[in-house]
Structures are given as C-alpha cells and as structure tokens.
Amino acid sequence: MSATDILLVDDEPDILDIGLTVLRGAGYHVLPALNGDIALILLEQGLPFRLLVTDIIMPGLLDGFSLARKARETLPDIRIVYTTGYSGAASIRSRGAPYGDTLVKPWMPRDLLEIVNNTMAKAE
C-alpha cells in the first residue's frame, strides 16, 4: 500500500470515525474530510490517493459527484466509491460523474471493507 491510499469523505462525523477505524485497522492509510470542499483541498495538495470514498449528498460547494469529477481531473487513475443514505441518489449519476460502485448507508463495517478491498484490487 502506498503512503496515502484513501480519501474518505462524509459530512457525518460518526460515519467518518467508523470508516477511519475500519480502514486503518485493515492497514490502509486514510485521510478524512468532512465535506467535498475540504477533500478538494487535500486532492490539490498532490497526495497520491488511489481511492476516493465519498458521500454523495453533502453541504458545501461540491457534492460527491462533483468531487469525483475533480478528483479524476487531478488523479486520472483514482478509483471511486460513492456512499449514500438516499437510495434514489445511488441510482442517478450526475452528468459526467465518473463510474464508481455505490455503498448504501447504513453500511456495516464489513461491507465498507469488502467494497474497498475489491476496488483497490481492481486498481492494481
């Protein structure tokens, strides 16, 4: 695993904390962000993220789809996993948003780890 594997973005601090614990426990280096705007700043720092795990609906200027587009502009090979508590949002991809698997909330820690492991394996 590289120095920075995953950018984890969610506006719910409890979900962010659980995700960090699960992914770090599995050996991933994860940086958290509470919204898309903060995540964009981290992406613009040139960190070598391999995976973006982002909530779709968040406060701020960037929703998850917009953030994924910006992430691909910065890191063309980055993989995307979308998370959402709104099943309708999971089935409607914003125009031009990159493909990514979707994990519906509330997710179980094992579900998060499974989708991340599978997505990271595809990237290798």
Backbone as JSON, one array per atom type, in Angstrom:
{
  "sequence": "MSATDILLVDDEPDILDIGLTVLRGAGYHVLPALNGDIALILLEQGLPFRLLVTDIIMPGLLDGFSLARKARETLPDIRIVYTTGYSGAASIRSRGAPYGDTLVKPWMPRDLLEIVNNTMAKAE",
  "N": [[0.83, -1.18, 0.0], [0.41, 2.25, -0.67], [1.78, 5.42, 0.49], [-0.4, 7.13, 0.91], [-3.45, 5.95, 0.73], [-6.33, 6.2, 0.68], [-8.92, 8.61, 0.39], [-11.33, 9.61, 2.45], [-14.58, 10.72, 2.61], [-17.15, 12.27, 4.29], [-19.98, 13.89, 5.63], [-20.98, 13.29, 8.07], [-19.79, 13.03, 11.2], [-19.67, 10.7, 12.9], [-19.92, 8.54, 11.12], [-17.68, 8.98, 9.56], [-15.68, 8.57, 11.51], [-16.06, 5.82, 12.14], [-15.55, 4.67, 9.64], [-12.85, 5.42, 9.3], [-11.64, 4.01, 11.42], [-12.19, 1.32, 10.71], [-10.94, 1.08, 8.16], [-8.29, 1.9, 8.64], [-7.63, -0.03, 10.49], [-7.48, -2.19, 8.83], [-5.13, -1.73, 7.61], [-4.9, 0.3, 5.77], [-3.83, 3.56, 4.73], [-5.47, 6.38, 5.55], [-7.02, 9.46, 4.86], [-9.25, 11.78, 6.3], [-12.15, 13.76, 5.4], [-14.55, 16.27, 6.04], [-16.28, 17.3, 4.18], [-16.89, 17.92, 0.65], [-15.51, 20.18, -0.18], [-13.33, 20.47, 1.58], [-12.09, 18.06, 0.99], [-11.33, 18.5, -1.65], [-9.27, 20.37, -1.33], [-7.36, 18.72, -0.13], [-6.91, 16.94, -2.24], [-5.79, 18.68, -4.09], [-3.33, 19.07, -2.99], [-1.65, 17.25, -3.99], [-1.39, 14.69, -3.02], [-0.95, 11.15, -3.2], [-3.53, 9.69, -3.67], [-5.29, 6.64, -4.06], [-7.85, 5.84, -3.99], [-11.07, 7.21, -3.74], [-13.5, 7.54, -1.38], [-16.6, 8.6, -1.11], [-19.32, 10.39, 0.26], [-22.44, 11.12, -1.29], [-24.38, 13.21, -1.07], [-23.76, 16.19, 0.37], [-23.05, 19.05, 2.48], [-21.88, 22.27, 1.29], [-19.9, 23.43, -1.53], [-19.32, 21.34, -3.27], [-20.83, 18.34, -4.21], [-20.78, 14.73, -3.86], [-20.57, 13.67, -6.48], [-19.57, 15.83, -7.98], [-17.16, 16.19, -6.65], [-15.91, 13.78, -7.28], [-15.54, 14.1, -10.04], [-13.68, 16.24, -10.02], [-11.62, 14.97, -8.65], [-10.81, 13.04, -10.51], [-9.82, 14.72, -12.47], [-7.51, 15.62, -11.27], [-6.23, 13.26, -10.43], [-6.11, 10.96, -12.6], [-6.27, 8.12, -12.5], [-7.56, 7.45, -10.17], [-9.74, 5.52, -8.16], [-13.26, 5.25, -7.51], [-15.65, 5.19, -4.9], [-18.93, 5.57, -4.08], [-21.0, 6.69, -1.39], [-24.19, 6.64, 0.15], [-27.17, 7.63, 1.84], [-29.49, 7.9, 0.61], [-31.45, 6.22, -1.39], [-32.4, 6.85, -3.95], [-30.52, 8.63, -4.94], [-28.41, 6.96, -5.32], [-28.94, 5.61, -7.64], [-29.03, 7.45, -9.65], [-26.77, 8.99, -11.54], [-24.89, 11.88, -11.53], [-24.51, 14.01, -14.32], [-21.71, 13.38, -16.26], [-20.25, 12.44, -14.12], [-17.74, 10.31, -12.81], [-17.6, 6.71, -13.12], [-18.4, 4.61, -10.38], [-18.55, 2.25, -7.73], [-21.37, 1.79, -5.52], [-22.13, 2.22, -2.14], [-24.62, 1.67, 0.06], [-25.95, 3.51, 2.75], [-27.42, 2.73, 5.93], [-24.23, 1.34, 6.29], [-22.52, -1.69, 7.06], [-19.49, -2.26, 8.91], [-18.01, -4.42, 7.76], [-19.04, -4.43, 5.18], [-18.14, -2.01, 4.12], [-15.37, -2.48, 4.2], [-15.2, -4.68, 2.47], [-16.04, -3.62, -0.07], [-14.09, -1.66, -0.43], [-11.69, -3.21, -0.39], [-12.16, -4.81, -2.69], [-12.32, -2.83, -4.69], [-9.79, -1.64, -4.52], [-8.24, -3.81, -5.25], [-8.87, -4.06, -7.93], [-7.57, -1.86, -8.91], [-4.95, -2.48, -8.99]],
  "CA": [[0.0, 0.0, 0.0], [1.21, 3.47, -0.79], [1.76, 6.31, 1.65], [-1.76, 7.62, 1.09], [-4.3, 5.1, -0.09], [-7.76, 6.51, 0.59], [-9.53, 9.85, 0.86], [-12.67, 9.26, 2.96], [-15.32, 11.97, 2.73], [-18.53, 12.16, 4.77], [-20.31, 15.02, 6.49], [-21.42, 12.79, 9.37], [-18.57, 12.67, 11.92], [-19.69, 9.34, 13.41], [-19.65, 7.64, 10.0], [-16.28, 9.2, 9.22], [-14.86, 7.91, 12.53], [-16.17, 4.37, 11.97], [-14.83, 4.34, 8.42], [-11.41, 5.55, 9.58], [-11.24, 2.9, 12.29], [-12.24, 0.07, 9.94], [-9.95, 1.06, 7.08], [-6.95, 1.93, 9.22], [-7.45, -1.34, 11.1], [-7.14, -3.12, 7.74], [-3.81, -1.39, 7.11], [-4.91, 1.4, 4.79], [-3.57, 4.93, 5.18], [-6.69, 7.09, 5.19], [-7.22, 10.84, 5.31], [-10.67, 12.11, 6.32], [-12.62, 15.12, 5.11], [-15.96, 16.41, 6.42], [-17.11, 17.7, 3.03], [-16.18, 17.92, -0.62], [-14.62, 21.34, -0.28], [-12.09, 20.12, 2.29], [-11.47, 16.98, 0.23], [-10.69, 19.08, -2.84], [-8.01, 20.96, -0.88], [-6.41, 17.61, 0.04], [-6.56, 16.45, -3.58], [-4.93, 19.66, -4.74], [-2.0, 19.02, -2.36], [-0.84, 16.3, -4.74], [-1.23, 13.41, -2.32], [-1.18, 10.07, -4.16], [-4.69, 8.86, -3.34], [-5.66, 5.61, -5.02], [-9.29, 5.62, -3.88], [-11.93, 8.22, -3.11], [-14.76, 7.03, -0.86], [-17.28, 9.86, -0.83], [-20.77, 10.53, 0.36], [-22.94, 11.86, -2.46], [-25.07, 14.44, -0.69], [-23.02, 16.84, 1.46], [-23.08, 20.51, 2.42], [-20.72, 22.87, 0.65], [-19.99, 23.67, -2.96], [-19.16, 20.11, -4.04], [-21.41, 17.08, -3.76], [-19.87, 13.62, -4.14], [-20.34, 13.52, -7.91], [-18.67, 16.92, -8.39], [-15.86, 15.89, -6.08], [-15.32, 12.68, -8.07], [-15.05, 14.69, -11.3], [-12.46, 17.0, -9.71], [-10.58, 14.0, -8.29], [-10.31, 12.43, -11.75], [-9.0, 15.72, -13.17], [-6.24, 15.68, -10.57], [-5.65, 11.91, -10.41], [-6.91, 10.23, -13.59], [-6.43, 6.7, -12.19], [-8.19, 7.24, -8.87], [-10.98, 4.76, -8.14], [-14.31, 5.95, -6.78], [-16.76, 4.51, -4.24], [-19.91, 6.52, -3.56], [-21.86, 6.23, -0.31], [-25.36, 7.49, 0.29], [-28.33, 7.16, 2.59], [-30.64, 8.18, -0.24], [-31.4, 5.2, -2.44], [-32.61, 7.48, -5.25], [-29.25, 9.23, -5.37], [-27.5, 5.89, -5.71], [-29.24, 5.13, -8.98], [-28.95, 8.55, -10.61], [-25.42, 9.56, -11.54], [-24.81, 13.23, -12.08], [-23.93, 14.05, -15.65], [-20.26, 13.5, -16.32], [-19.57, 11.88, -12.94], [-17.07, 9.04, -13.11], [-18.19, 5.49, -12.6], [-17.93, 4.12, -9.1], [-19.5, 1.4, -7.02], [-22.13, 2.53, -4.52], [-22.37, 1.57, -0.86], [-25.79, 2.35, 0.63], [-25.98, 3.66, 4.21], [-26.3, 2.5, 6.83], [-23.44, 0.18, 5.93], [-21.83, -2.39, 8.14], [-18.05, -2.16, 8.7], [-17.53, -5.45, 6.83], [-19.44, -4.03, 3.82], [-17.19, -0.97, 3.71], [-14.07, -3.12, 3.96], [-15.3, -5.52, 1.27], [-16.06, -2.81, -1.29], [-12.78, -1.02, -0.56], [-10.72, -4.23, -0.8], [-12.43, -5.18, -4.08], [-11.98, -1.71, -5.56], [-8.34, -1.49, -4.51], [-7.68, -4.93, -6.01], [-9.05, -3.73, -9.36], [-6.65, -0.78, -9.26], [-3.56, -2.99, -9.07]],
  "C": [[0.88, 1.24, 0.0], [1.07, 4.32, 0.47], [0.36, 6.84, 1.93], [-2.67, 6.84, 0.16], [-5.67, 5.72, -0.37], [-8.08, 7.9, 1.13], [-10.98, 9.5, 1.19], [-13.43, 10.53, 3.27], [-16.75, 11.69, 3.16], [-18.8, 13.31, 5.73], [-20.84, 14.58, 7.85], [-20.2, 12.29, 10.14], [-18.54, 11.24, 12.44], [-19.37, 8.33, 12.32], [-18.18, 7.76, 9.59], [-15.37, 8.47, 10.21], [-14.88, 6.39, 12.39], [-15.38, 3.93, 10.74], [-13.32, 4.39, 8.61], [-10.91, 4.36, 10.39], [-11.16, 1.59, 11.51], [-11.11, 0.01, 8.92], [-8.52, 1.11, 7.6], [-6.63, 0.59, 9.88], [-7.07, -2.4, 10.07], [-5.8, -2.77, 7.1], [-3.76, -0.29, 6.08], [-4.52, 2.72, 5.47], [-4.72, 5.77, 4.64], [-6.64, 8.52, 5.7], [-8.7, 11.15, 5.24], [-10.93, 13.55, 5.89], [-14.12, 15.16, 5.4], [-16.87, 16.91, 5.3], [-16.24, 17.73, 1.77], [-15.2, 19.06, -0.77], [-13.28, 21.07, 0.39], [-11.34, 19.03, 1.52], [-10.74, 17.51, -1.0], [-9.34, 19.71, -2.47], [-6.96, 19.86, -0.71], [-5.97, 17.06, -1.31], [-5.57, 17.39, -4.27], [-3.53, 19.73, -4.14], [-1.08, 18.02, -3.06], [-0.6, 14.98, -4.04], [-1.64, 12.27, -3.26], [-2.34, 9.14, -3.79], [-4.94, 7.86, -4.45], [-7.16, 5.41, -5.07], [-9.95, 6.79, -3.18], [-13.2, 7.51, -2.68], [-15.52, 8.26, -0.39], [-18.79, 9.71, -0.71], [-21.22, 11.32, -0.86], [-23.51, 13.21, -2.06], [-24.41, 15.02, 0.56], [-23.2, 18.35, 1.36], [-21.82, 21.04, 1.74], [-20.94, 23.01, -0.84], [-19.97, 22.38, -3.78], [-19.94, 18.95, -3.42], [-20.44, 15.96, -4.15], [-19.56, 13.44, -5.62], [-19.38, 14.59, -8.43], [-17.26, 16.68, -7.88], [-15.17, 14.79, -6.88], [-14.8, 13.2, -9.41], [-13.74, 15.43, -11.07], [-11.31, 16.05, -9.37], [-9.98, 13.38, -9.54], [-9.49, 13.43, -12.57], [-7.6, 15.77, -12.58], [-5.49, 14.35, -10.63], [-6.47, 11.02, -11.35], [-7.17, 8.76, -13.26], [-7.13, 6.42, -10.87], [-9.5, 6.46, -9.05], [-11.98, 5.49, -7.25], [-15.28, 4.95, -6.16], [-17.66, 5.6, -3.68], [-20.66, 5.88, -2.41], [-23.04, 7.18, -0.22], [-26.43, 6.81, 1.14], [-29.61, 7.34, 1.8], [-30.6, 7.23, -1.43], [-31.62, 5.79, -3.83], [-31.33, 8.07, -5.8], [-28.28, 8.17, -5.86], [-27.72, 5.46, -7.15], [-29.14, 6.21, -10.05], [-27.57, 9.18, -10.52], [-25.47, 10.93, -12.19], [-24.07, 13.2, -13.42], [-22.41, 14.26, -15.61], [-19.53, 12.94, -15.11], [-18.94, 10.55, -13.29], [-17.81, 7.85, -12.51], [-17.58, 5.17, -11.24], [-18.98, 3.21, -8.5], [-20.18, 2.24, -5.95], [-22.37, 1.65, -3.3], [-23.49, 2.35, -0.18], [-25.69, 2.34, 2.16], [-27.35, 3.22, 4.72], [-25.56, 1.22, 6.42], [-22.83, -0.43, 7.18], [-20.32, -2.27, 7.87], [-17.52, -3.19, 7.7], [-17.88, -5.11, 5.39], [-18.5, -2.96, 3.27], [-15.85, -1.62, 3.34], [-14.11, -3.97, 2.69], [-15.26, -4.69, -0.01], [-14.72, -2.11, -1.51], [-11.72, -2.03, -1.02], [-10.91, -4.61, -2.27], [-12.03, -4.07, -5.04], [-10.47, -1.5, -5.64], [-7.68, -2.61, -5.31], [-7.78, -4.69, -7.51], [-8.03, -2.71, -9.82], [-5.22, -1.28, -9.46], [-3.29, -3.7, -10.37]]
}
